[in-house]
Amino acid sequence: MKEARAEKPFSIISEPIEESALGLKHPPQVFPTPVILLLLAEEPAHGYALFKKMCELGVYAEGTDASVVYPALRLLKDEDLVTTELIDEGAGPPRKVYHITPEGRITLARMSEHLGRMSKAIGYFQKRYKSIGPTLKGTRPESGSDKHDNGRKRA
């Protein structure tokens, strides 16, 4: 299992979260944006190529529709973090190739700093959790209980 994560370092993002974990049915989609900027900082690419790279990294699960990347690209373009250029590759219609802008590089640096701080916070959380973790075994909510009631009593 660890080998798969080494090949797909962001696979945790696309792994299904049990309904009881975090109280969500779907993982939060906050991570694709810095990955898109990182990939574009490495080299310009068209949307489908970015999507394929993100799948290879595990950002999106197998079977995800490629169209999921385009709303994020539009938002990045609206924020002037990326620009586009139409490239005629000969076969088919011209492709829209995305380039990171100088402002996009600044934003990527800020995101990297933020993710670094989050990583430290997660490490701290994990250390604290491990100190009490063994006492929490078997404390998950029972199947069928209201996992989202935030401690409220039901009538």
C-alpha positions in Angstrom: 0.0 0.0 0.0 2.8 2.4 0.8 4.3 1.8 -2.7 1.1 3.0 -4.3 1.2 6.2 -2.3 4.9 6.7 -3.3 3.8 6.5 -7.0 0.7 8.7 -6.4 1.7 11.1 -3.6 -1.6 12.9 -3.6 -3.8 9.8 -3.6 -5.1 10.6 -0.2 -7.1 13.4 -1.8 -9.1 11.1 -4.1 -9.5 8.2 -1.6 -13.2 7.8 -0.7 -13.9 9.0 2.8 -16.3 6.9 4.8 -19.5 8.8 5.6 -18.6 8.7 9.3 -15.2 10.2 8.8 -15.4 14.0 8.8 -19.2 13.8 8.4 -18.8 14.2 4.7 -19.7 12.0 1.7 -17.0 13.4 -0.6 -13.5 14.7 0.2 -13.0 18.4 0.2 -11.7 19.7 -3.1 -9.2 22.3 -1.9 -6.0 20.7 -3.1 -6.3 20.7 -6.9 -5.5 24.4 -7.2 -2.0 24.3 -5.8 -1.2 21.1 -7.8 -2.4 22.8 -11.0 -0.2 25.8 -10.4 2.7 23.5 -9.5 2.3 21.5 -12.7 2.0 24.7 -14.8 5.2 26.1 -13.1 7.0 23.0 -14.3 5.7 23.3 -17.9 2.7 24.8 -19.8 0.0 22.3 -20.6 -3.5 21.9 -22.0 -6.4 21.0 -19.7 -6.6 17.3 -20.5 -2.8 16.9 -20.1 -3.1 18.5 -16.7 -5.9 16.3 -15.8 -4.0 13.2 -16.8 -0.9 14.3 -14.8 -3.2 14.9 -11.8 -4.6 11.4 -12.1 -1.1 10.0 -12.2 -0.3 11.8 -9.0 -3.6 10.6 -7.4 -5.3 13.9 -7.2 -8.3 12.5 -9.1 -9.5 8.9 -8.7 -9.6 6.6 -11.7 -12.9 7.1 -13.6 -13.2 10.8 -12.7 -14.5 12.8 -15.7 -11.8 15.0 -17.1 -14.1 18.0 -17.1 -13.5 18.5 -13.3 -10.3 20.4 -14.0 -11.8 23.1 -16.2 -13.7 25.0 -13.5 -10.5 25.3 -11.5 -8.6 26.5 -14.6 -11.3 29.1 -15.4 -11.1 30.4 -11.8 -7.3 30.6 -12.0 -7.6 32.5 -15.3 -10.2 34.9 -13.8 -7.7 35.6 -11.0 -4.9 36.2 -13.5 -2.9 33.3 -12.1 -2.8 31.6 -15.5 -3.1 32.7 -19.1 -4.0 30.7 -22.2 -2.7 30.4 -25.7 -4.3 28.6 -28.6 -1.8 26.1 -30.1 -2.5 24.4 -33.5 -1.0 20.9 -33.2 -2.1 20.0 -36.7 -4.6 17.3 -36.0 -8.0 18.5 -34.7 -8.9 21.9 -33.4 -6.3 24.2 -31.7 -5.8 23.4 -28.0 -5.9 25.9 -25.2 -2.5 25.7 -23.5 -2.3 27.1 -19.9 0.7 29.1 -18.7 1.3 30.2 -15.1 1.7 34.0 -14.7 4.1 35.9 -12.4 1.2 36.5 -10.0 0.5 32.7 -10.3 4.0 32.0 -9.2 3.7 34.3 -6.2 0.4 32.6 -5.3 2.0 29.2 -5.7 4.8 30.3 -3.3 2.2 31.5 -0.8 0.3 28.2 -1.1 3.5 26.2 -0.6 4.2 28.2 2.6 0.7 27.6 3.8 0.8 23.9 3.0 4.1 23.7 4.9 2.4 25.3 8.0 -0.5 22.9 7.6 1.9 19.9 7.4 3.5 21.0 10.7 0.1 21.4 12.3 -0.9 17.9 11.0 2.3 16.5 12.4 1.6 18.1 15.8 -2.0 16.8 15.7 -0.8 13.3 14.9 1.8 13.3 17.7 -0.9 14.4 20.2 -3.4 11.9 18.8 -0.9 9.0 19.1 -0.4 9.8 22.7 -4.1 9.1 23.4 -4.9 7.0 20.3 -4.8 3.6 22.0 -7.5 4.7 24.5 -9.8 5.7 21.6 -10.1 2.2 20.0 -13.7 1.2 19.5 -15.0 4.8 20.0 -16.3 5.3 16.4 -20.0 6.1 16.2 -22.2 3.0 15.9 -23.6 2.2 12.5 -27.0 3.9 12.0 -26.4 6.6 14.7 -26.8 10.2 13.7 -23.2 11.1 13.0 -24.0 14.7 12.1 -26.0 15.9 15.1 -23.1 17.7 16.8 -24.2 16.4 20.2 -27.8 17.5 19.9 -30.5 15.1 21.2 -33.0 13.9 18.7 -36.7 14.1 19.5 
